[in-house]
Amino acid sequence: AGTAGCDIENAATGSPPNSSCMLSTGTPVPSLKRQLRSTANAARKQCKRHAGGASLNRRKPIATRSTYACGIILRRVSFPNTRLYNVTGDHMDATAIILAAGEGTRMKSNHCKVSHKILGKPMVQWIVDATIKAGCSRVVVVIGSHADEMRALIDGAYANSATRVECVEQTERLGTGHAVKVALEACGITQGPVVVLNGDLPLITADTVAKFAQTVATGELACTVMTMTPPDPFGYGRIKLGADGQIERIIEQKDCTPEQAATLLECNAGCYAFDGAQLAAHINEIGNDNAQSEYYLPDMLEILKGHGQAVSIFHCDDYRDGLGVNSRIQLAQLTAIARDRINEHWMAEGVTFIDPTQAWIGPDAVIGRDTVVWPQTHLIGHVTVGEECQLGPNSRLTDTTVGSGCVIDETIAIEAVIENGVDCGPRAYLRPGTHMLDGSKAGTHVEIKKSTIGEGSKVPHLSYIGDTTMGSGVNVGAGSITCNYDGVHKHKTVIGKDAFIGSDTMMVAPAQIGDGALVAAGSVITEPVPADALGLGRARQVNIEGWAADYRRRLHEDDEV
């Protein structure tokens, strides 16, 4: 099945377009159908080049060429001035409707299914981001189950988005057709390409969404159905094509005969692209005469065909784009696929992974070249890592920026900024608001919160630094802490440049230690220490001769009694 436009053969010859067919091949349709029955793996091995999914119009073609898609020869036509929205960020006049109202009972969860995360990001956000990157000018998320949770999730993520992203609530869950009708009526959608996607398809790419929307952009097609050929098609609705290449019917798995299950391998991914005017004109014709008394969106295919409109398929070259999540098992499976896609991308960009199966990099993370990612490294949210870094092992960075030349060893960092040449860990914890300047260090069992560690300053071992501003060249001895909390309020500590803090020092905030000051080990600092002064805040040592021996003698006497 190809991704080319409607009736390519007729367009190439100048013949009147056939309104019922999108597919046009160098193979007769019966032969095409036989070839579609081959297994998905065999078909993929035959792929020489993938069909492109170009947007077609009635302009005169200037060239034709043959291309292979799944072993089937397709004629693909080049048109002058035809624009593709291939993930450039340009806006096209297309609306994406994302169906996210279902409860997802098989997840056995107290939360909406599409709020569950893949690599630290809710599934529905993967899809919204893909539609925005594809260039859709408007995104409508249909919510229902756990509506308040979903609305908060979407509003929190896209409040400042340049693309309009809005929620529409389907108060009665009466099927997918009803959900789309609710969205159309609430948002006044009456024209332009309308792409309907399920909210549990986190692997769909922006490029796929853009090409999918383009199939209905010219008005020659009223609807296209996204299809795929997964290695195991069990559970998916099967596409049966008629002799004219038009969709004859979609057969659900439970309704397939053994022969159909074995031979019809083109599967419905559950996504639809519509000409918005046709969709708005006929959405009310969907009925609910079925066992569930629901309004099913796939019924639009027969309705549109009944009005003489063209209905065809859009085949995903990568079947993974159409995989959905209905259970925790599938959630884990798609997480692994997403992980592999992302890690392969960064390896191609010059990043080394010691074991790609044990590194979990979120879709919004960026890694510089010649950085080495060790096992059990997690980058969650908006993480940026520079070049020539060592990440991990056993590190988790969330919404954190890391410069170049850093070592991040067994470190947890949340909403932190780590500049160049910084050394963290092992077992360091950088809490929100931490800012490590160039060449600084947070060592073993060190926790830092809402503090700036100056250039070249070191907190090497067993310390807690909170609400502190530290100058450059400071050394903090092992076991030292800032006592920043009085039980009600947090107080700040300021440590000047080149200060030396002895081991086991408690700096009771508000505290101020001047430039070049030295604080003796074991001190409790409750008063400001001037620049270049010695701060000594510990009890005077007293030695009592013979006391220990006398003490041991008395213990032994007690044992004898």
C-alpha positions, 0 to 999 in steps of 0.5 A: 500500500502506498502513500502517494496521492489520489489516482496517480495514473490518471493525474499523470495522463491528464485523464479525469480523476477516479474519485474512489481510488488513492492507490495507483500501481504498476501491478494489477489490483488482484496481483497487488492484493496477493502481494499484500498477503505476504508477511510483514517481515518479508515485505520489509525485506523487499523494501528498496525505497519507501513511498514518500506521501507527497501532497498531490494536486491537479497541476501538470506533472513534470516527471514520473518515476517508479519507486518500491514500497513493500515490494510493490511498484508505485508510480510517484509523480512530481508536481511543481511548487508542491509543498510538504510540511516535513517537520519544519515547524511551519504551520499548515491549516490543519487541526489535530483531534486527539482522542483521550477520553477513555478510561483504559480499564486494562491499565488497572490504574487510578489515573487516565491511561494517556497520562501514564509516562514513557521515558518520563513524559505522559503519552498524550504529550508525545502525540501533542508534540508530534502534531505541533512539530508537524505544523498543525495550527490547532490541537484539540484534546478530547477528554472524559475520564479523569477530566480534571487531571487531564485538563491540568496536565494539558494546560500545564504543559501547553499554557505558553505554546505558540500553537493553540492546544485546548481541551474539550470534554466528552461528558458522555462517552458514546464512542469515537464518532461522538467524541469527534462530533463533540470536538467539531461542535465545541471548536467550530471546525468546518474546513481544512485537513482534520487528523484524528489520532488516538491518545495512546500512540506515543511513537507516531512521528511528526513526519508521519502526521504531516504526510498523513494530513497532506493526503486530504489537503487538496480535497481530492480525498475525503478520508484516509485511514492510517494502516500498517503491517505489524509483525504480529497483526493479532488484535488489529482490524484488517483492511480489505480492499476492493477490486478498484483499490478502495477500502471495501471494509475494515474487519475487526479481529473477532470477526475475521475468518481464519483465512482472513486473519492469515491473509489480510495483513494490512491493519487499521492503526485507528487514525483518520485524516478527513477533509474538514468540510466533508467531515463536518457535513456528514458527522451527524449521519453516524448512527448507533445501531450496534450492540454498544449503542455507540457512535463509531468513527469508522462508520464515516468511511461508508457514509462518505463513500455513499456520498461519492467521496474518495476514501483510501489508505495511508500506509505507515512505512514504520509500523511502530508509528501505529502501535498503541498502549492498552496494558502495562505490558504494552507500556513497557514494550513501547517504552523500550522501542522509544528508548531504542529509537532515541539512543540510536539517534544520539549514537548517530550524532556522535554520543557513545552508549556503553549499553544502549539497552540500559540508558533511558533518554527522554524525547526532550533531552539533548546530548553533545558529541563525544559524551559517554553514557554509562548504564542506568542513566536516566535523562528526564524532561528538558535536559541538555548535556554538553560535549565530552561528558561522562554520564553515569552510571546510575545517574538521573537528571531531570530538567537539568542543564550540564555543560561540557567536560563534566563527570556526573557519576551516580548523581541525582540532579533535579532542576539544576544548572551544572556548568563546564568541567564540574565533577559530581558524585558518586552519590551526589544529590543536587536539588532544585535551584542548585547552580554549580559554576565552572570547575566546581565539585559536589562529591560523595554523599553530598546534598546541595539545595537552592545554592550556588557553588562558586567557580572551582569551589569544592564540597567533596564529602558528606555535606549538606549545603542549602540556601547558600551563595558560595564564592570561588575557590572555597573548600568545605571539609567533610561532614560540614552542613549549613543549618538553614531551617529553624522549624518555620523559615529558611535562612541564607548562608554566604561564604566568601571566595577562598574561604576554608571550612574545616570538617564537621562544621555547622554554619547556623544560618543566617551565617556569613563567612568572609573572603579568605576566612578559615573556620576551624574543624568542629566549629558551630558558627553562629556569628559572622566570620570576618574576611581573613579571620579564624572562626573557632566555635567549639568547647575548650578541650579538657584532659583528666589524667587517669580517668579512663583507667579508673572508669574501666576498673569500676566497670569490672567491679560492677560485673563481679558483683 
